[in-house]
Amino acid sequence: MSRLKLVAEESAEPFFIRAKAGKAKKMETITNPDWLATIEWYRTTMSNGPKGSEGIDGLLSLVEHNRMHFSKMIASLIPVLNMLTSGELGELLSPNEDDMSDSRPIFDTSTIISGKHVLYVGLDSLSDSIVSSAIGSIVLADFASVAGMIYNSGNKPGRISMFVDEAAEVVNLPFIQILNKGRGAGFQVVMATQTLPDIVARLGDEARARQVVGNCNNLITLRIKDGDTQQFVVETFGQTYIKTVQQSMSSGVNSAENIINYSGNSGQSLTFGEHDLFPQHLLGHLPNFHYIASIAGGRVIKGRLPIITH
């Protein structure tokens, strides 16, 4: 920005004269002729060339936007931004690098991955779901960006383990990208959630929700009460053939006066029918610590977590 300012000042007079004459584009939020002249100079000499800046272009598009329409667009966003940039959260998420009295180390997601650090984020969504959802979405989006950088560079730092509990609170489109393509960057994701409708409610689309769970290779489920989630799990397990044996027996007497006329017969038949590998209704009756798992490769496991006693 300082270079832009110096260059503008070297030939500022002609542009300032034109701005005062009303030839520079007037904007609703900027009325200073000097500023208008600088913007006009940037538009005509640098914006479309290799020296242009996407950041400056983005800022100019914001200030040129209709103020009333823009305020309506961000009306729901401003309270969340205020929460994230004020108080303790402001100092935590946006630290001042020039504050010499603050000895806390400053990390970003790229530094965490390259340094093989452990990042634990407790969002406390039970107390404040709006702020926790916003922070979680920001963190996931940042990790998705870093995953793209790693994938494009080809310099993998090794396995990167990501654990997302109560995923329905923070799941977003960047998280779907991590599930879909993150393995190419070394990401290994473990996602835990309650039901499929929770993800549908978060994303607003059942297709998106199925895209989230469909990108998971392994499925481990405990007791499930929701019918839609049960149906999805049963579809994942697939079907099998069950053998059914039917037996029949009959007897009779042709004449009540002569026992010699007694007759009897017995029969047996074998049929095969296609049924769910695990009955759907039993998913709602699993005891505590019992689970059903579908492992990548088609292996299905029914197990119980060990209970450790003293």
C-alpha positions in Angstrom: 0.0 0.0 0.0 2.9 2.4 0.7 4.3 1.8 -2.7 1.0 2.5 -4.3 0.7 5.7 -2.4 4.2 6.9 -3.4 3.6 6.2 -7.0 0.3 7.9 -7.0 1.8 11.0 -5.4 4.5 11.3 -8.1 1.8 12.0 -10.8 -1.0 12.9 -8.4 -1.8 16.4 -9.8 -3.4 15.4 -13.1 -5.6 12.8 -11.4 -6.6 15.1 -8.6 -7.6 17.7 -11.2 -9.7 15.2 -13.1 -11.3 14.0 -9.8 -12.3 17.6 -8.9 -13.7 17.9 -12.4 -16.0 14.9 -11.7 -14.4 12.5 -14.2 -13.4 9.9 -11.5 -16.0 7.4 -10.6 -18.0 8.6 -7.6 -18.8 6.1 -4.9 -21.4 6.1 -2.2 -18.9 5.5 0.6 -16.0 7.6 -0.7 -16.3 11.3 -1.5 -12.8 12.6 -1.1 -11.5 13.6 -4.5 -7.9 12.6 -3.7 -9.0 9.1 -2.8 -11.2 8.9 -5.9 -8.3 9.9 -8.1 -6.1 7.3 -6.5 -8.7 4.6 -7.1 -9.1 5.8 -10.7 -5.4 5.7 -11.3 -5.2 2.1 -9.9 -8.1 1.0 -12.1 -6.6 2.4 -15.2 -2.9 1.5 -14.7 -2.5 -1.5 -12.4 -5.8 -3.4 -11.8 -5.8 -5.4 -15.1 -2.0 -5.9 -15.3 0.4 -8.2 -13.5 0.9 -5.6 -10.7 -2.7 -5.7 -9.7 -3.7 -7.1 -6.3 -6.6 -9.4 -5.6 -6.8 -8.1 -2.1 -7.1 -4.4 -3.2 -9.7 -5.4 -5.9 -11.7 -7.2 -3.3 -11.7 -4.2 -0.9 -12.7 -1.9 -3.8 -15.6 -4.1 -4.7 -16.8 -3.9 -1.1 -16.7 -0.1 -0.9 -18.3 0.2 -4.3 -21.2 -2.0 -3.3 -24.5 -0.4 -2.5 -24.4 0.3 1.2 -28.0 -0.6 2.0 -27.8 -3.9 0.1 -24.5 -4.8 1.6 -25.7 -4.1 5.2 -28.6 -6.5 4.6 -26.2 -9.1 3.3 -24.0 -9.1 6.4 -26.7 -8.3 9.0 -26.5 -11.8 10.4 -22.7 -11.9 10.1 -21.9 -8.8 12.1 -22.9 -10.1 15.6 -20.8 -13.2 15.0 -17.8 -11.1 13.9 -18.1 -8.9 16.9 -18.0 -12.0 19.2 -15.0 -13.4 17.4 -13.0 -10.2 17.4 -13.7 -8.8 20.9 -12.8 -9.8 24.4 -10.7 -12.9 25.1 -11.6 -14.5 21.8 -10.3 -11.4 19.9 -6.9 -11.7 21.6 -6.8 -15.5 21.1 -7.8 -15.6 17.4 -6.3 -12.3 16.3 -3.1 -11.7 18.4 -1.1 -8.6 18.0 2.3 -9.6 16.6 3.8 -6.3 17.6 2.9 -6.6 21.3 6.2 -7.3 22.9 4.5 -7.9 26.3 2.6 -10.9 25.0 5.0 -13.9 25.2 2.5 -16.4 23.8 3.7 -18.2 20.7 1.6 -17.6 17.6 0.6 -20.6 15.5 -1.4 -21.1 12.3 -2.6 -24.4 10.9 0.3 -24.7 8.5 2.8 -24.3 11.4 0.9 -26.8 13.5 1.1 -29.4 10.8 4.7 -28.8 9.7 5.9 -28.8 13.4 3.9 -32.0 14.1 2.1 -30.3 17.0 -1.1 -31.3 18.7 -4.0 -28.9 18.5 -7.0 -29.4 20.8 -9.9 -27.1 20.3 -12.7 -27.2 22.9 -15.6 -25.3 21.4 -18.1 -25.6 24.3 -21.0 -25.8 21.9 -23.4 -26.6 24.7 -23.0 -23.0 26.1 -22.8 -21.0 22.9 -23.6 -22.9 19.7 -23.3 -19.9 17.4 -19.7 -18.9 18.3 -18.5 -22.6 18.6 -20.0 -23.4 15.2 -18.3 -20.3 13.6 -14.9 -21.1 15.1 -15.1 -24.8 14.2 -16.0 -24.0 10.6 -13.1 -21.5 10.4 -10.6 -24.0 11.7 -11.9 -26.8 9.3 -11.8 -24.3 6.3 -8.2 -23.4 7.2 -7.1 -27.0 7.4 -8.8 -27.7 4.0 -6.7 -24.9 2.6 -3.5 -26.3 4.0 -4.4 -29.8 2.7 -4.7 -28.3 -0.7 -1.3 -26.7 -0.4 0.2 -30.0 0.7 -1.5 -31.9 -2.1 -0.3 -29.4 -4.8 3.3 -29.3 -3.5 3.7 -33.0 -3.0 5.7 -32.5 0.2 3.7 -34.6 2.6 4.7 -34.2 6.3 3.3 -37.7 7.2 0.1 -38.8 8.6 -2.2 -36.0 9.9 -4.8 -37.3 12.3 -8.0 -35.2 12.7 -10.7 -36.0 15.2 -14.0 -34.2 15.0 -16.5 -34.9 17.7 -20.1 -33.7 17.4 -19.4 -33.1 13.8 -22.9 -31.9 13.1 -22.1 -28.7 14.9 -19.2 -27.7 12.6 -19.5 -29.7 9.3 -19.2 -27.5 6.2 -18.2 -27.7 2.6 -14.4 -27.5 3.3 -14.8 -30.4 5.7 -16.4 -32.4 2.9 -13.4 -31.6 0.7 -11.1 -32.9 3.5 -13.1 -36.2 3.7 -13.2 -36.5 -0.1 -9.6 -35.6 -1.1 -7.7 -35.1 2.2 -6.1 -38.6 2.1 -4.0 -37.4 -0.8 -2.4 -34.8 1.6 -2.0 -37.4 4.4 -5.1 -36.5 6.4 -6.8 -39.3 8.4 -10.2 -38.1 9.7 -12.3 -39.7 12.5 -15.8 -38.1 12.7 -18.3 -38.8 15.4 -21.9 -37.7 15.3 -25.3 -38.7 16.6 -27.7 -39.1 13.7 -27.9 -38.4 10.0 -30.7 -35.8 10.4 -28.3 -33.7 12.5 -26.0 -33.3 9.5 -29.0 -32.7 7.2 -30.2 -29.9 9.5 -26.7 -28.4 9.5 -26.1 -28.5 5.7 -29.8 -28.1 4.8 -29.6 -30.8 2.2 -29.9 -34.6 2.5 -27.6 -35.1 -0.5 -24.9 -33.1 1.2 -25.4 -35.1 4.4 -25.1 -38.4 2.6 -22.0 -37.0 0.8 -20.4 -36.5 4.3 -21.1 -40.0 5.6 -20.5 -41.6 2.2 -16.9 -40.3 2.1 -16.1 -42.3 5.3 -14.5 -45.7 4.6 -15.2 -47.3 8.0 -18.5 -47.1 9.9 -18.7 -48.0 13.6 -22.1 -47.6 15.1 -23.4 -47.9 18.7 -27.1 -48.0 19.6 -29.2 -45.9 17.2 -32.8 -44.8 17.8 -33.4 -42.7 14.6 -35.0 -44.6 11.8 -33.3 -42.7 8.9 -29.9 -43.4 10.4 -30.8 -47.0 11.0 -31.8 -47.4 7.4 -28.5 -45.8 6.2 -26.5 -48.2 8.4 -28.4 -51.2 7.2 -27.8 -50.2 3.6 -24.1 -50.0 4.4 -24.0 -53.5 5.8 -25.8 -54.9 2.8 -27.8 -58.1 2.5 -27.2 -61.8 2.8 -29.0 -65.1 2.0 -30.6 -66.9 4.9 -31.5 -70.6 4.7 -34.9 -71.5 5.8 -35.9 -75.2 6.6 -39.5 -76.1 6.6 -40.7 -79.5 8.0 -44.2 -81.0 7.7 -45.8 -84.1 9.2 -49.3 -85.6 8.9 -51.1 -88.8 9.8 -54.6 -90.2 9.4 -56.8 -93.3 9.5 -58.9 -94.2 6.5 -61.3 -96.3 8.5 -62.0 -96.0 12.2 -62.9 -99.7 12.4 -59.7 -101.0 10.9 -56.3 -99.8 12.3 -54.6 -101.4 9.3 -55.8 -98.4 7.2 -53.6 -96.0 9.2 -51.4 -93.7 7.1 -48.8 -91.0 7.7 -46.2 -88.8 5.9 -43.5 -86.3 6.6 -41.7 -83.8 4.5 -38.9 -81.3 4.6 -38.1 -78.3 2.2 -35.2 -75.9 2.0 -35.5 -72.3 0.7 -33.1 -69.4 0.5 -34.2 -65.8 1.0 -32.4 -62.4 0.8 -32.5 -60.5 4.0 -30.6 -57.6 5.7 -27.3 -58.7 7.1 -28.2 -57.1 10.4 -31.9 -56.4 11.2 -32.7 -52.7 11.3 -34.8 -52.8 14.5 -31.9 -54.5 16.5 -29.8 -51.3 16.0 -32.1 -49.7 18.5 -31.6 -52.4 21.1 -27.9 -52.8 21.2 -26.7 -53.0 24.9 -24.2 -50.5 26.2 -20.7 -50.8 24.7 -21.9 -53.1 21.9 -21.2 -52.0 18.4 -21.6 -53.0 14.7 -18.8 -52.0 12.4 -18.4 -52.1 8.6 -14.7 -52.0 7.8 -13.2 -51.0 4.5 -12.9 -54.1 2.3 -16.4 -55.4 3.1 -15.7 -56.9 6.6 -18.6 -56.6 9.1 -17.9 -57.0 12.8 -20.3 -57.3 15.8 -18.3 -56.6 18.9 -18.3 -55.3 22.5 -15.9 -52.7 24.0 -14.1 -54.2 27.0 -15.2 -52.9 30.4 -12.1 -52.2 32.5 -12.6 -52.7 36.2 -10.2 -52.2 39.1 
